[in-house]
Amino acid sequence: MNLMKTQFGFSSTAAEVAAGIDLSGHRAVVTGASSGIGVETARALAATGAEVTLAVRDTAAGELTAKDIAATTGGTALHVVQLDLTDPASVAAFTAAWDGPLHILVNNAGVMASPETYTPQGWELQFATNHLGHFALAAGLHDALAADGAGRIVVVSSSGHQLSPVVFDDVNFAFRAYDPWLAYGQSKTANVLFAVEASRRWAADGITANALMPGAIFTNLQRHTEGRGSGRTSPSDMKTVEQGAATSVLLATSRQLEGIGGRYFVDCNETPTIDRRDEAPWLHGVARYALDPDGAARLWDLSESLLQEARS
């Protein structure tokens, strides 16, 4: 399989990627759209004429963001809806309230290297936020995505997935000593595996899902890391938020991605599969375990089981 290449790259911005694309009549949901690259992802989608829902924990911040996006794009079809990905009831309320088709779901919200924290269900916070909440959201919106016949799911992962596979026998660190970076890496691997299995399982519905590394960007995501990140990021590696949102917008809008799913992109291009971290440039490459179809199916079953237990 040849890697997908585009005309865009490291320095491309979300606005450049979306230029000339008309998504009038299309509807999009962007989680975590009140800060960081979520704002610029929502802004670029609004500029295409799409109706954009900002799914956020802090609706006051979301309303301010929506006003800013409207002022800069002229878009008026902007909605702000409360969503707490760590709360199954909040996710269920969001999906139950959704009416009509959905064309684009951008699973953007996330936490990084947070202190050891567990949800009331006993789920480790990063796994719950970055993966389980988005899994439940996508599952709950499945019919809306299928109604389009070409629904797209964009999954914001990270090169941090190279820090850890999903440790199926101990996803919640019941036996391992908690390590914030291993927990982050596991959750980001889960993001990629979700894209793989969603694309396989929902292919007949026309739904595709692709994952991405947005790049190294200074945002609220680094609030637990004092801006250090997980490794050797240099100033030359850093992107602006507008550049950081570019790959998300590419996966959401590019005609090249029609019917394409289960892949992982960096700097607006598909990146090679690697078996060691030193086989690709820093911040590039996708670990083979993150694309493993058996692991993807196993994670899907585990996720369904955890959510079912929470409902019982």
C-alpha positions in Angstrom: 0.0 0.0 0.0 1.5 3.3 -1.1 1.6 6.1 1.5 -0.8 9.0 0.7 0.9 12.2 -0.1 -0.6 15.7 -0.5 0.6 19.1 -1.6 0.6 20.3 2.1 3.3 19.9 4.7 4.8 20.9 8.1 4.2 24.7 7.6 0.7 24.5 6.1 -2.1 26.1 8.0 -5.7 25.0 8.5 -6.9 27.9 6.4 -4.6 26.9 3.5 -5.7 23.3 3.6 -9.4 24.4 3.6 -9.1 27.1 0.9 -11.4 26.6 -2.0 -13.4 23.8 -0.3 -17.2 24.3 -0.1 -18.9 22.3 2.7 -22.2 24.2 2.6 -24.9 21.9 3.8 -22.4 19.8 5.8 -22.4 19.4 9.6 -19.4 19.0 11.8 -18.7 18.4 15.5 -15.4 19.3 17.0 -14.7 18.3 20.6 -12.5 20.5 22.7 -13.2 23.4 20.4 -12.8 26.2 22.9 -9.0 26.1 23.0 -5.8 25.2 21.1 -6.1 23.5 17.8 -9.7 22.8 18.4 -10.5 26.5 17.9 -8.6 26.6 14.6 -10.1 23.4 13.4 -13.6 24.7 14.0 -12.7 28.0 12.4 -11.4 26.4 9.2 -14.5 24.2 8.9 -16.8 27.2 9.5 -14.9 29.1 6.8 -15.9 26.4 4.3 -19.6 27.0 5.0 -20.1 24.0 7.2 -22.4 24.1 10.2 -20.1 23.5 13.2 -21.0 22.4 16.7 -18.4 23.1 19.4 -18.6 20.3 21.9 -17.0 21.6 25.0 -16.9 21.2 28.8 -16.9 25.0 29.4 -19.8 26.4 27.5 -19.0 30.0 28.4 -15.5 29.6 26.8 -17.2 27.9 23.9 -19.6 30.8 23.4 -16.7 33.3 23.3 -14.9 31.1 20.8 -18.0 30.8 18.6 -18.3 34.6 18.6 -14.7 35.0 17.6 -15.1 32.4 14.8 -18.2 34.1 13.5 -16.4 37.4 13.4 -13.5 36.1 11.5 -15.3 33.8 9.0 -18.7 35.3 8.7 -20.1 31.9 9.6 -23.4 32.0 11.5 -24.1 28.3 11.7 -22.2 27.8 15.0 -23.5 25.9 18.0 -22.1 25.4 21.5 -23.1 22.2 23.4 -21.8 21.0 26.7 -19.9 17.7 26.6 -17.8 16.1 29.3 -16.0 13.1 27.8 -15.2 11.6 31.2 -18.9 11.4 32.1 -20.9 8.7 30.2 -24.1 10.4 31.0 -22.9 13.6 29.4 -21.9 11.8 26.3 -25.2 10.0 26.2 -27.1 13.3 26.5 -25.1 14.8 23.7 -25.7 11.9 21.3 -29.4 11.6 22.3 -30.0 15.3 21.5 -28.3 15.1 18.1 -30.8 15.2 15.3 -30.2 14.6 11.6 -27.1 13.6 9.6 -23.5 14.3 10.7 -20.8 14.6 8.1 -17.6 15.2 10.1 -16.7 14.2 13.7 -13.4 15.6 14.9 -12.3 13.8 18.1 -9.9 16.6 19.2 -10.3 17.0 23.0 -7.7 15.5 25.2 -5.4 15.6 28.3 -1.7 15.0 28.4 0.5 13.5 31.2 -2.0 14.3 33.9 -1.4 13.4 37.6 -2.8 10.0 38.6 -6.6 10.5 38.5 -9.5 8.1 38.1 -13.1 8.7 37.1 -16.0 7.5 39.3 -16.1 4.3 37.2 -12.5 3.6 38.1 -11.1 4.5 34.6 -7.7 6.1 34.4 -8.3 9.7 33.4 -6.3 9.9 30.1 -7.7 6.6 28.8 -11.2 7.8 29.8 -10.9 11.2 28.2 -8.8 10.6 25.1 -10.2 7.2 24.1 -13.3 5.9 26.0 -15.3 9.2 25.9 -14.6 9.6 22.2 -15.4 6.0 21.5 -18.8 6.4 23.2 -19.4 9.6 21.3 -18.7 8.1 17.9 -20.8 5.0 18.7 -23.7 7.2 19.8 -23.4 9.2 16.6 -23.0 6.2 14.3 -26.4 6.5 12.7 -26.0 10.2 12.1 -22.6 9.6 10.4 -24.0 6.7 8.4 -26.9 8.9 7.2 -24.5 10.8 5.1 -23.1 7.7 3.4 -19.6 9.3 3.5 -19.2 10.3 7.2 -15.7 11.1 8.4 -14.2 10.7 11.8 -10.9 12.6 12.5 -9.0 11.3 15.5 -6.3 13.5 17.0 -3.6 11.1 18.3 0.0 11.9 18.9 3.6 10.6 18.4 3.3 10.0 22.1 1.6 6.7 21.1 5.1 5.4 20.6 5.6 5.5 24.3 3.2 2.6 25.0 0.9 0.1 23.4 -2.5 -0.5 25.0 -1.7 -2.8 28.0 -5.0 -4.7 27.8 -4.5 -6.6 31.0 -4.0 -3.3 33.0 -5.4 -0.3 31.2 -6.3 1.4 34.4 -2.9 0.9 36.2 -4.4 -1.4 38.9 -1.1 -3.3 39.1 1.5 -1.1 37.4 2.9 2.0 39.0 1.2 4.9 37.4 3.3 6.8 34.9 1.7 9.9 33.3 3.6 9.4 30.0 2.9 5.7 29.7 -0.8 6.5 30.4 -0.8 9.2 27.7 1.0 6.9 25.2 -1.5 4.1 25.8 -4.5 6.5 25.3 -3.0 7.8 22.1 -2.3 4.3 20.7 -6.0 3.6 21.5 -6.9 6.6 19.3 -5.2 5.0 16.3 -6.6 1.6 17.0 -10.1 3.1 17.1 -9.6 4.6 13.7 -8.5 1.2 12.3 -11.4 -0.7 13.7 -14.1 1.9 13.1 -13.1 2.0 9.4 -13.3 -1.8 9.2 -16.4 -2.2 11.2 -18.4 0.7 9.6 -17.1 0.4 6.1 -20.5 -0.8 4.8 -22.0 2.4 6.2 -19.6 4.6 4.3 -17.9 5.8 7.5 -14.1 6.3 7.5 -11.8 7.2 10.4 -8.2 8.4 10.2 -5.8 9.4 13.0 -3.2 12.1 13.1 -0.3 13.7 14.9 -1.0 17.5 14.9 2.6 18.4 15.7 4.3 20.0 18.7 2.2 23.1 19.7 2.2 25.1 22.9 -1.5 24.9 24.1 -3.4 24.2 27.3 -2.6 20.5 26.6 0.8 21.0 28.2 -0.6 22.4 31.5 0.6 19.3 33.4 4.1 19.3 31.7 5.3 22.9 32.2 5.6 23.0 28.4 8.3 20.3 28.3 6.5 17.7 26.2 7.5 14.1 26.3 11.0 14.3 24.8 13.4 16.2 22.7 11.2 18.7 20.9 13.3 21.7 19.7 12.1 25.2 18.7 12.4 24.2 15.0 9.8 21.4 15.7 7.2 23.7 17.0 4.1 24.7 15.1 1.6 27.5 15.5 -2.0 26.5 16.4 -3.0 27.3 12.9 -0.4 24.9 11.6 -1.3 22.3 14.2 -4.9 22.2 13.1 -3.9 21.7 9.4 -3.8 17.9 9.4 -7.1 17.6 11.2 -8.7 19.9 8.6 -7.1 17.9 5.8 -8.6 14.6 7.1 -11.9 16.3 7.5 -12.2 18.0 4.1 -9.7 16.7 1.5 -11.2 14.9 -1.6 -8.1 12.7 -1.6 -9.4 11.1 1.6 -12.8 10.0 0.1 -13.3 6.3 1.1 -9.9 6.2 2.8 -9.7 5.1 6.5 -7.6 3.4 9.1 -4.5 5.4 8.4 -2.2 7.8 10.4 -1.0 11.2 9.2 1.7 13.6 10.2 2.3 17.1 8.6 -0.7 16.5 6.2 0.8 13.3 4.8 0.6 9.6 5.7 3.6 8.5 7.7 5.5 5.2 7.5 4.9 2.3 9.8 7.8 1.6 12.1 9.0 -1.1 14.5 11.4 1.1 16.4 11.3 4.7 17.4 14.6 5.4 15.6 13.2 4.3 12.3 11.6 7.6 11.5 12.3 11.3 12.1 11.3 12.7 15.4 7.6 13.1 15.7 7.0 11.0 12.6 6.2 7.3 12.1 3.3 5.1 13.4 4.1 2.1 15.6 3.0 -1.2 14.0 1.1 -2.1 17.1 -1.1 1.0 16.7 -2.3 -0.3 13.3 -2.7 -3.9 14.4 -6.2 -5.1 13.3 -6.3 -7.7 16.0 -5.4 -5.2 18.7 -8.0 -2.8 17.2 -10.8 -5.4 17.4 -9.7 -6.3 21.0 -9.8 -2.7 22.1 -13.3 -2.2 20.5 -14.6 -5.2 22.5 -12.9 -3.9 25.7 -14.3 -0.5 25.2 -17.8 -1.8 24.7 -17.5 -3.9 27.8 -16.3 -1.0 30.0 -19.1 1.2 28.9 -21.7 -1.5 29.4 -20.4 -2.1 32.9 -20.8 1.7 33.6 -24.4 1.5 32.5 -25.3 -1.5 34.6 
